[in-house]
Amino acid sequence: MKTRFSLVIIAVLAVCSTLPVPAAGEETTAFVVQLTRSGENYGHRRALLQIDKVLDDLGEDRLTIEVVAYEDGIHALLANNQQTNQLLTKLAHRGVSFKACRISMRAWGLEEADFPLEVDFIPAGAPHVIARQLQGDKYWRP
């Protein structure tokens, strides 16, 4: 019994040793992601899949990601978007935050009820993206 327990502990330690770990004192890097692309050709889904892949490869503990959707990108965050709704929930559970631009919402006739609970709302997308960059966030447009 002790041998089996020891083997389990060794296996767990072996797996954990392959996970990316930030160096002592290393801070996370914050990214603000501009999502304005159209949903044609699965554009919204591909953008969210890129974010998922980056988190897989670089580690959730090393990055914070905020997605700011406006213009056509606003549709990526809709609760009824069959291409993105499950992926959005998955990414939110991985620590990604989502912001929807109220100007774009008005332009498309959308209301808060059209979005899942994971989405927060901001007055305007472009100024928010620039403000985040001024605060030191890195810019990324997938």
C-alpha positions in Angstrom: 0.0 0.0 0.0 2.8 2.4 0.9 4.6 1.6 -2.4 1.5 2.4 -4.4 1.0 5.7 -2.5 4.7 6.6 -3.1 4.3 5.8 -6.9 1.2 8.1 -7.0 3.1 10.9 -5.3 6.1 10.5 -7.7 3.7 10.6 -10.7 2.0 13.8 -9.5 5.3 15.5 -8.8 6.6 14.5 -12.3 3.5 16.0 -13.9 3.7 19.2 -11.8 7.3 19.7 -12.7 6.4 20.2 -16.4 3.9 23.0 -15.7 5.1 26.6 -16.4 5.9 28.4 -13.3 6.8 32.1 -13.1 10.2 32.9 -11.6 10.1 34.2 -8.0 9.0 37.7 -8.0 7.9 37.6 -11.7 4.7 39.5 -12.3 2.0 38.6 -14.7 1.8 40.5 -18.0 -1.5 42.2 -18.7 -2.9 42.2 -22.2 -5.8 44.2 -23.6 -7.3 42.5 -26.6 -9.1 44.5 -29.3 -11.9 42.4 -30.8 -13.4 44.3 -33.8 -13.2 41.8 -36.5 -16.2 40.4 -38.2 -17.6 36.9 -37.5 -17.3 35.9 -41.2 -15.3 32.8 -41.8 -15.4 32.0 -38.1 -13.4 35.2 -37.2 -14.8 35.6 -33.7 -14.3 31.9 -32.9 -10.7 31.9 -34.3 -9.9 35.0 -32.1 -11.1 33.3 -28.9 -9.3 30.1 -29.9 -6.1 32.1 -30.2 -6.5 33.4 -26.7 -7.1 29.9 -25.4 -4.0 28.6 -27.2 -1.9 31.4 -25.7 -3.1 30.6 -22.2 -2.3 26.9 -22.9 1.2 27.6 -24.1 2.3 30.5 -21.8 0.3 29.7 -18.7 -2.7 31.4 -17.0 -0.5 32.4 -14.1 1.7 34.5 -16.4 -1.0 36.5 -18.2 -4.1 38.5 -17.6 -6.2 39.1 -20.6 -9.1 41.5 -21.0 -11.1 41.3 -24.3 -12.7 44.6 -25.4 -15.3 44.0 -28.1 -16.7 46.8 -30.2 -17.9 47.4 -33.8 -18.5 44.0 -35.4 -16.6 42.3 -32.6 -19.5 42.9 -30.2 -21.3 40.0 -31.7 -18.7 37.6 -30.5 -19.9 38.2 -26.9 -23.6 37.5 -27.5 -25.2 34.8 -25.4 -26.8 33.3 -28.5 -23.6 33.2 -30.6 -23.3 29.4 -31.3 -19.7 29.8 -32.5 -18.4 31.5 -29.3 -20.7 31.1 -26.3 -19.1 28.0 -24.8 -15.6 29.2 -25.6 -16.4 32.5 -23.9 -17.5 30.7 -20.8 -14.4 28.5 -20.8 -12.1 31.5 -21.2 -13.9 33.4 -18.4 -13.3 30.4 -16.1 -9.6 30.6 -17.1 -9.5 34.3 -15.9 -10.1 36.2 -19.1 -12.4 39.2 -18.7 -14.8 40.4 -21.4 -16.0 44.0 -21.9 -18.7 45.1 -24.3 -18.9 48.6 -25.7 -22.2 50.4 -25.1 -21.8 52.6 -28.2 -21.6 49.4 -30.3 -24.5 47.9 -28.4 -26.7 50.9 -29.2 -25.6 50.8 -32.9 -26.6 47.2 -33.2 -29.8 47.5 -31.1 -28.4 45.2 -28.3 -29.2 45.2 -24.6 -27.4 43.9 -21.5 -29.8 40.9 -21.5 -28.4 39.8 -24.9 -25.0 39.0 -23.2 -24.0 36.2 -20.8 -23.2 37.0 -17.2 -19.4 36.8 -17.9 -19.6 40.1 -19.9 -19.1 43.5 -18.3 -20.1 46.8 -20.0 -18.0 49.9 -20.7 -19.1 53.2 -22.2 -16.8 53.1 -25.2 -14.4 50.5 -26.6 -11.6 52.4 -28.3 -10.9 54.8 -25.4 -11.0 51.9 -23.0 -8.3 50.0 -25.0 -6.1 53.2 -25.1 -6.6 53.8 -21.4 -5.5 50.3 -20.6 -2.4 50.8 -22.7 -1.6 54.0 -20.9 -1.8 52.0 -17.6 0.8 49.6 -19.0 -1.2 46.8 -20.6 0.2 45.3 -23.8 -1.9 45.6 -26.9 -3.0 42.5 -28.9 -5.4 42.3 -31.8 -5.9 38.7 -32.9 
